Amino acid sequence: MKRENIMPQLVTGIHHVTALADDAQKNVDFYTGILGLRMVKKTVNFDATGVYHLYYGNETGAPGTIMTFFPYAGLMKGRHGKGQMTTTSFSAPESSLDYWLKRLDKFKIKYTPPQTRFDDEQFIYLEDVHGLGLELVFNKTDSRPGFSYGQIPLEHSVKGFYGVELSEEGYERTASLLLEIMDHKLVKEKGTRFRYSASGKPGDFVDVLCTPESKYGFEGSGTIHHLAFATQDMDTQLQAREKLSNKNYNVTPVIDRQYFHSIYFREPGGILFEIATLPPGFSVDENPAHLGEALKLPEWAEPQREELEKELVPIAVHADKFMD
């Protein structure tokens, strides 16, 4: 009997989301203090070394949990709108809704009343200290462990991403990219919302929302810079790059980002996409027990360390200030 050649899945889900922010310490306080994510890596923007690149996630820094920021002090506020990724959804236990409503009230974080989507998906919308659109989705389908520095009981802790929302003029061209090139499947749809996923699991949902009547967004503090998808290794990354190039996407060469290798391109609606490798991971330059504690620099930036440490405003995790 002849065996069929099964093509490997080149894109396996969401790797990370990168956003723009203003004050770095306020950013740290919100994501490690109020949301309870782990500071996974404290480094610099490799393309502008005078600015931090801060990574938050679960205990191990697993793909599908990593939210990263470029915090530019004094950066003008952006505008959410069409042609952007407008919302990042985090996953929380189904039984934790009341806990999070009380916690957000305590720290004076505004949020919408609980809403339901796709009949059974309960969520609240909120914004971080710089206006970035976020959701907490309360569900029982996410088996991943959460993380907390101790200020949030583990049974209520955030588990990582639930998914992301792309605001588009229309869904068809972006859907074609996700379905035909990026190994996604349509898993749900209702009205103007179309949900795709490479794994079908919380952490990897990509909702394409048709918003032709909305204004175009523009970059600034409180907006998403890019959405990164995961691929197994550099071989699968190069295969994905070839597929994209063959469909006339303008894809960058492979770029070494220390913790993964990346390629970048814009999807049909204008949102910047990245495909990032799983290895080498965040423990390549730091013991897993001490992730995010020291300023880590790529080898080529080490000669600038003294200068950079003077230029960068000191930041620290103060989770104990955000106890219930």
Backbone torsions as a table, in degrees:
resi	resn	phi	psi	omega
1	MET	NA	135.2	-177.9
2	LYS	-80.9	132.7	177.2
3	ARG	-86.2	137.2	176.3
4	GLU	-79.5	143.3	174.4
5	ASN	-79.9	114.8	179.8
6	ILE	-95.4	121.4	-179.9
7	MET	-71.0	135.9	178.5
8	PRO	-67.9	151.4	175.3
9	GLN	-76.2	115.2	-174.3
10	LEU	-80.3	-37.2	177.7
11	VAL	-113.1	124.5	-171.0
12	THR	-107.7	-6.5	-179.3
13	GLY	153.8	-160.4	178.3
14	ILE	-88.2	136.6	176.7
15	HIS	-95.8	-59.8	178.4
16	HIS	-155.7	169.4	174.8
17	VAL	-126.0	133.3	179.6
18	THR	-118.9	132.4	-175.4
19	ALA	-129.1	169.3	177.9
20	LEU	-106.2	141.3	-178.9
21	ALA	-140.0	179.1	178.6
22	ASP	-105.7	-105.2	-174.8
23	ASP	-64.7	124.2	-174.3
24	ALA	-66.9	-42.9	-177.9
25	GLN	-66.7	-37.4	176.4
26	LYS	-63.4	-36.3	177.2
27	ASN	-63.9	-46.2	178.2
28	VAL	-60.8	-45.2	-178.0
29	ASP	-61.3	-40.0	-178.4
30	PHE	-68.7	-50.0	-171.2
31	TYR	-80.0	-35.8	176.7
32	THR	-88.6	-34.7	-175.3
33	GLY	-83.8	-60.1	-175.6
34	ILE	-78.1	-49.4	179.4
35	LEU	-79.7	-25.7	176.2
36	GLY	83.5	20.3	177.4
37	LEU	-76.8	158.3	177.0
38	ARG	-83.9	138.9	167.6
39	MET	-74.1	107.6	-174.0
40	VAL	-89.4	-34.2	-179.7
41	LYS	-154.9	134.6	174.4
42	LYS	-117.8	105.9	-179.1
43	THR	-139.8	-159.2	-179.4
44	VAL	-121.4	159.1	172.5
45	ASN	-65.6	114.8	-175.4
46	PHE	-63.0	-19.5	179.7
47	ASP	-98.3	-5.5	178.1
48	ALA	-157.6	81.8	-164.8
49	THR	-66.9	-8.8	177.4
50	GLY	-81.2	4.3	-178.0
51	VAL	-124.0	139.4	175.6
52	TYR	-63.6	154.2	160.5
53	HIS	-123.9	110.8	-174.6
54	LEU	-106.8	131.7	-178.6
55	TYR	-115.7	131.0	175.9
56	TYR	-123.0	148.9	178.6
57	GLY	-174.2	-152.0	177.0
58	ASN	-88.4	-170.5	-172.3
59	GLU	-59.8	-36.3	-176.4
60	THR	-99.2	-4.8	-175.2
61	GLY	69.9	41.2	-177.6
62	ALA	-70.8	143.6	172.4
63	PRO	-54.8	144.7	-176.4
64	GLY	90.6	-0.9	175.6
65	THR	-126.0	-7.2	-166.3
66	ILE	-91.7	115.1	173.7
67	MET	-108.6	126.5	-177.6
68	THR	-124.5	155.7	-176.3
69	PHE	-138.9	144.7	163.5
70	PHE	-105.7	102.9	-179.8
71	PRO	-93.1	105.0	178.2
72	TYR	-97.0	112.7	-179.3
73	ALA	-59.7	127.3	178.1
74	GLY	81.8	8.4	-178.9
75	LEU	-63.6	135.3	178.7
76	MET	-61.4	143.8	179.5
77	LYS	-68.6	135.9	177.5
78	GLY	-86.1	-175.6	177.8
79	ARG	-128.4	130.2	175.2
80	HIS	-73.4	141.1	177.7
81	GLY	176.7	-171.1	-179.0
82	LYS	-59.6	145.0	-179.0
83	GLY	83.5	16.3	179.4
84	GLN	-133.9	158.3	159.5
85	MET	-81.3	117.8	-169.3
86	THR	-104.5	-20.3	-177.3
87	THR	-141.7	135.8	172.2
88	THR	-111.0	122.1	-177.7
89	SER	-102.3	130.9	176.0
90	PHE	-104.6	148.8	-177.0
91	SER	-96.3	131.8	176.6
92	ALA	-134.3	158.0	-179.1
93	PRO	-61.7	145.5	-178.1
94	GLU	-56.4	-34.8	-176.0
95	SER	-81.8	2.0	-171.7
96	SER	-100.1	7.3	-176.9
97	LEU	-56.7	-52.7	-178.1
98	ASP	-61.5	-38.6	178.2
99	TYR	-57.8	-47.2	-176.0
100	TRP	-72.5	-33.5	175.7
101	LEU	-61.4	-44.1	179.5
102	LYS	-67.2	-39.6	-179.2
103	ARG	-65.3	-45.8	179.1
104	LEU	-64.5	-38.4	175.6
105	ASP	-60.2	-44.1	-177.6
106	LYS	-58.8	-39.5	-177.4
107	PHE	-99.3	15.8	172.9
108	LYS	57.2	40.7	174.3
109	ILE	-95.7	121.0	-179.6
110	LYS	-74.5	147.4	179.4
111	TYR	-153.7	161.1	176.2
112	THR	-79.7	158.5	170.1
113	PRO	-59.8	154.8	178.3
114	PRO	-54.6	136.9	-179.6
115	GLN	-125.8	162.5	178.3
116	THR	-122.4	137.7	-179.2
117	ARG	-130.4	147.4	-178.5
118	PHE	51.4	36.2	173.9
119	ASP	74.2	-35.2	-172.8
120	ASP	-132.8	9.3	-175.1
121	GLU	-103.4	106.6	-175.9
122	GLN	-95.0	134.0	-176.8
123	PHE	-152.5	161.9	168.9
124	ILE	-126.0	148.5	177.2
125	TYR	-104.8	138.9	175.6
126	LEU	-147.8	173.9	176.0
127	GLU	-129.5	147.9	179.0
128	ASP	-77.7	-173.8	-174.4
129	VAL	-63.9	-17.8	179.5
130	HIS	-112.5	11.9	173.3
131	GLY	91.2	10.6	179.4
132	LEU	-70.9	133.9	-178.3
133	GLY	-75.4	123.4	-178.0
134	LEU	-131.8	158.2	169.8
135	GLU	-134.2	151.7	163.4
136	LEU	-111.0	120.4	-179.7
137	VAL	-107.2	121.2	-175.4
138	PHE	-97.2	115.6	-171.5
139	ASN	-148.2	162.6	179.5
140	LYS	-110.8	9.7	-175.9
141	THR	-97.3	-4.7	-175.4
142	ASP	-97.8	111.8	-176.7
143	SER	-94.6	1.7	-178.7
144	ARG	-69.5	147.7	176.1
145	PRO	-73.9	148.2	174.6
146	GLY	-89.1	-178.2	177.7
147	PHE	-139.8	147.1	174.1
148	SER	-153.9	146.4	172.9
149	TYR	-78.1	0.2	179.4
150	GLY	117.4	-14.2	-179.0
151	GLN	-81.9	-14.0	179.2
152	ILE	-124.7	127.3	176.5
153	PRO	-57.4	137.7	-176.3
154	LEU	-57.7	-30.2	-179.4
155	GLU	-69.6	-10.1	177.5
156	HIS	-115.0	2.1	-170.7
157	SER	-74.7	154.1	178.1
158	VAL	-68.4	139.1	-175.2
159	LYS	-99.9	-8.2	-173.9
160	GLY	130.7	-163.2	177.0
161	PHE	-68.6	153.5	162.8
162	TYR	-100.0	-46.1	177.8
163	GLY	-179.6	-168.9	-178.6
164	VAL	-136.8	161.1	179.8
165	GLU	-125.1	126.8	177.0
166	LEU	-107.0	125.6	178.7
167	SER	-96.9	119.6	-170.9
168	GLU	-131.2	158.9	172.5
169	GLU	-61.9	-44.1	177.0
170	GLY	-151.7	166.7	-173.1
171	TYR	-98.7	-17.9	-164.7
172	GLU	-61.9	-47.8	-175.4
173	ARG	-71.2	-38.8	176.7
174	THR	-66.8	-40.2	177.2
175	ALA	-60.0	-41.8	179.8
176	SER	-60.4	-42.8	177.1
177	LEU	-60.9	-48.4	-177.6
178	LEU	-64.8	-41.1	-175.6
179	LEU	-78.1	-45.5	-170.4
180	GLU	-88.4	-26.5	-174.4
181	ILE	-117.0	-32.9	-169.2
182	MET	-109.4	21.3	168.0
183	ASP	60.9	26.1	176.1
184	HIS	-93.4	160.9	173.3
185	LYS	-127.2	150.5	173.1
186	LEU	-75.1	121.3	-177.0
187	VAL	-110.4	-24.6	177.7
188	LYS	-157.2	154.4	170.9
189	GLU	-153.8	145.6	175.7
190	LYS	-160.0	123.7	-179.6
191	GLY	60.8	-122.4	-177.4
192	THR	-98.5	12.7	-179.2
193	ARG	-111.3	125.2	-179.7
194	PHE	-122.3	121.9	-175.9
195	ARG	-105.8	129.5	179.0
196	TYR	-122.4	155.8	177.3
197	SER	-158.2	145.4	175.3
198	ALA	-87.8	-24.0	-177.3
199	SER	-116.0	-22.4	-175.3
200	GLY	79.6	7.4	-175.5
201	LYS	-113.3	155.9	172.7
202	PRO	-54.3	138.5	-174.9
203	GLY	110.7	-23.2	-172.2
204	ASP	-124.5	12.9	-178.5
205	PHE	-79.8	132.3	177.2
206	VAL	-119.9	108.3	179.1
207	ASP	-95.2	121.8	174.3
208	VAL	-98.5	118.1	-175.8
209	LEU	-110.2	121.6	179.6
210	CYS	-81.3	116.1	-178.9
211	THR	-132.2	59.1	-175.2
212	PRO	-61.5	-24.8	-176.6
213	GLU	-82.2	-13.1	-174.8
214	SER	-83.3	159.9	176.2
215	LYS	-74.2	157.6	173.4
216	TYR	-72.1	140.5	176.0
217	GLY	-80.0	166.5	171.9
218	PHE	-140.3	150.3	-173.6
219	GLU	-67.9	149.2	176.2
220	GLY	166.4	-175.7	178.3
221	SER	-56.4	135.1	-179.6
222	GLY	86.8	16.8	176.7
223	THR	-128.1	161.9	179.7
224	ILE	-83.6	135.5	175.9
225	HIS	-86.2	-48.0	177.2
226	HIS	-160.6	162.0	176.5
227	LEU	-114.2	125.5	-178.1
228	ALA	-108.6	132.7	175.7
229	PHE	-102.4	156.5	-176.3
230	ALA	-97.8	145.0	170.6
231	THR	-136.4	154.2	-168.5
232	GLN	-62.6	-45.2	-175.2
233	ASP	-162.2	-172.4	-176.4
234	MET	-70.6	-27.1	176.9
235	ASP	-66.2	-48.1	179.0
236	THR	-67.5	-31.5	177.3
237	GLN	-63.7	-44.2	179.1
238	LEU	-65.9	-34.8	176.0
239	GLN	-65.7	-41.2	177.4
240	ALA	-64.9	-39.9	179.0
241	ARG	-61.6	-41.6	179.2
242	GLU	-63.9	-42.9	178.4
243	LYS	-60.5	-43.0	179.8
244	LEU	-65.9	-43.8	179.4
245	SER	-62.5	-38.9	179.7
246	ASN	-65.6	-22.5	177.0
247	LYS	-98.3	15.7	174.3
248	ASN	69.1	25.8	169.7
249	TYR	-81.1	138.7	-179.3
250	ASN	-85.6	92.6	-172.6
251	VAL	-100.8	137.7	177.7
252	THR	-69.6	162.5	166.6
253	PRO	-63.7	167.9	175.9
254	VAL	-67.4	132.2	-178.5
255	ILE	-119.0	133.0	179.9
256	ASP	-82.1	116.5	179.5
257	ARG	-108.3	23.1	175.9
258	GLN	73.6	-50.9	-176.1
259	TYR	-101.2	-9.3	176.5
260	PHE	-166.8	166.0	172.6
261	HIS	-107.7	145.1	-169.1
262	SER	-132.7	148.3	163.8
263	ILE	-126.6	150.7	-176.0
264	TYR	-130.5	148.0	175.1
265	PHE	-163.4	164.0	178.1
266	ARG	-102.3	133.5	176.8
267	GLU	-76.0	168.8	-171.7
268	PRO	-56.3	-27.4	179.3
269	GLY	-85.6	-2.6	176.2
270	GLY	102.8	-3.5	-178.6
271	ILE	-78.5	136.6	-179.6
272	LEU	-77.9	121.8	176.8
273	PHE	-107.2	152.4	174.5
274	GLU	-132.6	148.1	168.1
275	ILE	-119.7	118.9	-172.8
276	ALA	-118.2	142.3	179.5
277	THR	-76.0	153.6	175.3
278	LEU	-70.0	-47.9	177.1
279	PRO	-85.6	159.6	6.4
280	PRO	-85.7	-15.0	177.9
281	GLY	92.2	176.1	-170.4
282	PHE	-83.7	-9.1	178.3
283	SER	-91.7	8.1	-178.4
284	VAL	-65.7	-27.4	-178.7
285	ASP	-129.5	14.1	-174.8
286	GLU	-158.1	137.0	176.7
287	ASN	-61.1	134.3	-177.7
288	PRO	-55.1	-28.8	179.3
289	ALA	-72.6	-15.2	-174.8
290	HIS	-125.6	27.0	179.4
291	LEU	-57.1	137.7	172.8
292	GLY	78.9	5.5	-175.1
293	GLU	-86.7	-32.8	-176.9
294	ALA	-116.4	156.6	174.2
295	LEU	-73.3	116.1	-179.4
296	LYS	-104.7	134.2	-179.0
297	LEU	-123.9	147.6	172.3
298	PRO	-65.9	157.1	-175.9
299	GLU	-53.8	-39.4	-176.5
300	TRP	-70.0	-17.9	179.5
301	ALA	-97.7	-7.7	-178.0
302	GLU	-56.8	-38.0	177.9
303	PRO	-60.5	-19.3	-179.5
304	GLN	-95.3	4.3	-171.3
305	ARG	-54.2	-50.5	-176.8
306	GLU	-58.8	-43.8	179.6
307	GLU	-65.5	-42.7	-179.0
308	LEU	-67.0	-39.9	-179.2
309	GLU	-66.0	-26.9	174.6
310	LYS	-76.3	-35.4	-175.7
311	GLU	-77.1	-37.2	-176.6
312	LEU	-80.6	132.1	177.8
313	VAL	-68.8	130.8	179.9
314	PRO	-59.5	140.1	176.9
315	ILE	-132.4	157.3	-180.0
316	ALA	-153.9	152.9	174.7
317	VAL	-83.1	124.0	179.0
318	HIS	-124.1	55.8	-175.7
319	ALA	-60.3	-29.6	-177.8
320	ASP	-64.1	-18.0	177.5
321	LYS	-78.0	-7.3	-174.0
322	PHE	-120.5	35.2	177.2
323	MET	-70.6	152.4	175.6
324	ASP	-66.6	NA	NA
